[in-house]
Amino acid sequence: MSNGQLIVACDFGTSNFRALVAEASASGQLEVLGGACVAAGGFRDGDFVDLQSGAHAIRRAVRAVEAVADVDVQAFFFNVMGSHLRSLQARGQVQVGPTPRAIRDADLGAALAKARSLEIPFDQCILAVNPVDWAVDRVRGIVDPRGRLGSQLEVEAHLVTGSGSVVRNVERAVQMAGYEVAGRAVDVLATAEALLSRDERDEGVLLIDIGGRLTQWALFRSGRPAASGAVPWGGAHLTADLAHGLRVSLSEAEQIKRQRGVTLRGLVEDADPLALFEEERPSETPGLIAAVLEPRLEEIFSLVRSDLREPRLLAGLGRLVLTGGGSRCRGTAALAEEVFALPAECRWLPAGVSGLERLSEAFWGTALGLARWSCVAREEPLAAAAAAGAPGAGWEAGGGSPVLWRRLRGMLVRAQRSEADGRPGG
């Protein structure tokens, strides 16, 4: 029997569902035991529009990872994503006492609960509450107020809300597949947990995750999320543009994008874009591929920049990190540097995780972030302080502990599992 404890995570993406099993050591280090990727089913814009198809796809993904990792899964963490998410700022203020005393964990939890009490539309629910700035007796910029003497505590918090109906239906699909919800986290914040180092978040960083039909972003300052959002364009739109411009099928365009995609015309020999309009079947030259992909990707980046709403948020950031399947083309980072005037790089897998060679491809940032998040949520004192109503790390637990069960090697008799175990047939 291993001394580590298992975490199971499922990343519901636009195109694929990725199920991951990782083992967490006592120090929080992760080792990947196995991963499985299947085509998404019944899933659009973060919601299961066909519960039966969705449940079937979930079941296929989890059963595949059970076989690979030799475990029996009962519950897992999942991500919440889609255009229904909203980002907003809120303030919470509490009186510590009539005379100054040391700030306690309970005071932080009370201030975050006040911020969480912000009035939101009836159909929305709060998915994450993250402190951006603390103030004690109107002295702002306090990194950690615990132990500081004061009479009044105030917090400025970044809240992420989402459609309660969407979240409930995602949970319903999980239950129809025969599993329980261990916890959930906002997609882009989970990805950030995997791909961004603490130093980067302290210095200031913008993460852009280019998914299939949605591009999500999160901006960090002083180690904490300060803003987040999404725009309804992604890698699938790059593929569609390429199919239209080169007069090829979507499957052919996807292969061209993956194998020879270029998103910056300055990196290749120039080509006359008029060929895209005048020729019946334009040549698949690097110049023409770039002429198709660059404008769309530049538009996506410009929409993200506009979605920031406050240009001052970009001031002073240290870098930009790009991830997601839509960031795989050559020139993506260079184009992002032109749009945002920040040093940029593409990053798909985290450092400090063993067993990554067991994963079939690069785009496991969200699933790994969900696994890492469960460890952080257990160990972060602020999460405990906020447990009364404001998860400090921006995650929410379902019916169970983040640590689900110990790994049993050679103890699972898979061939004898049948419908009697309570799960619907596959």
Sequence and secondary structure as in RCSB ss.txt:
>XXXX:A:sequence
MSNGQLIVACDFGTSNFRALVAEASASGQLEVLGGACVAAGGFRDGDFVDLQSGAHAIRRAVRAVEAVADVDVQA
FFFNVMGSHLRSLQARGQVQVGPTPRAIRDADLGAALAKARSLEIPFDQCILAVNPVDWAVDRVRGIVDPRGRLG
SQLEVEAHLVTGSGSVVRNVERAVQMAGYEVAGRAVDVLATAEALLSRDERDEGVLLIDIGGRLTQWALFRSGRP
AASGAVPWGGAHLTADLAHGLRVSLSEAEQIKRQRGVTLRGLVEDADPLALFEEERPSETPGLIAAVLEPRLEEI
FSLVRSDLREPRLLAGLGRLVLTGGGSRCRGTAALAEEVFALPAECRWLPAGVSGLERLSEAFWGTALGLARWSC
VAREEPLAAAAAAGAPGAGWEAGGGSPVLWRRLRGMLVRAQRSEADGRPGG
>XXXX:A:secstr
  SSEEEEEEEE SSEEEEEEEEE TT  EEEEEEEEEE  SEETTEESSHHHHHHHHHHHHHHHHHHHT   SE
EEEEE STT EEEEEEEEEE  SS EE  HHHHHHHHHHHHT    TTEEEEEEEEEEEEETTEEEES  TT EE
SEEEEEEEEEEEEHHHHHHHHHHHHHTT EEEEEEEHHHHHHHHHS HHHHHH EEEEEE SS EEEEEEETTEE
EEEEEES  HHHHHHHHHHHHT  HHHHHHHHHHH B  GGGS    TTHHHH SS    HHHHHHHHHHHHHHH
HHHHHHHT  GGGGTT  EEEEESGGG SBTHHHHHHHHH S EEE  S SSEE GGGSSSS  HHHHHHHHHHH
HHHH HHHHHTTTT  TTSEEE SS SS  B  TT   GGG  GGGS    
